[in-house]
């Protein structure tokens, strides 16, 4: 059966020799399709069913459109809130960065000041230590000399 349909189509196409006749055939077919009324070929119960299906279809389309509008408005509202939140967060981050940078500079300055103080104190201590060491060396030498002298004198007397 399928081969006979192809055969018919093939014979019809072979009859059409040029483009103008092809256009004419296509126009003829489109007019037949447009003039075809399905309602004339349907029974009254089928027409009622078709009408009820069309009504349901239109109701569903309206419901979908209203839901789509609601969704679009909710999405736009949410996007606006997200953008506002993002801007707020960016401002806060900028403030935190500036605050952290200021604190970092203060800490760096304080550490440098502390380092200077420590090096000054260390330099003073070392000079004091040197002076104390020199003084103690002199006194220890004197006491050592005195002790040696006492020992030698004690030995001489005890004999």
Phi, psi and omega in degrees: 000319180295325181290328179291323177296317178294323179295318180296317180296319180296318180293322178294319180293324180291334177290327180279113186264328185228176186291323181296319179290328176295316178298319181295319180295317179296319177297319180298316180294319181295323177294321179295320180293318180294324183279348180290124180250116183290331183295331180289334182265353180263152176285164180299323178292323177292324177296318179297316178298317180298316179298316179294323177295320178296318178297316179297320179299314180295322177296317179296318179297317178297317179297318180297317180295318180293319178296321179296320178296317178298316180297316180299316180295320178295318180296316180296320178297315180295319178298320177298317179296319180296316180297318179297316179297319180299316179296318177299315180295319179297320177298314181297319179298318179297317178298315179298319179297315180297317179297314180297321180295318178297316179295321179298319179294319178298314180297319180296317179296316180297319180293323177294317178298316179297320179297318179297316180298316181296317180293323177295314180296319179297320179295319178296317181296318181295321178291322177295317180298318180297316180295318180294319180296317179298316181295317181292325178297317181295317181290321179293324178294318180295316181291324178296318179295318180295317181296315179299318180295319180295317180299315181293324180286326178294319180296321183290323183284326184286349181277000000 
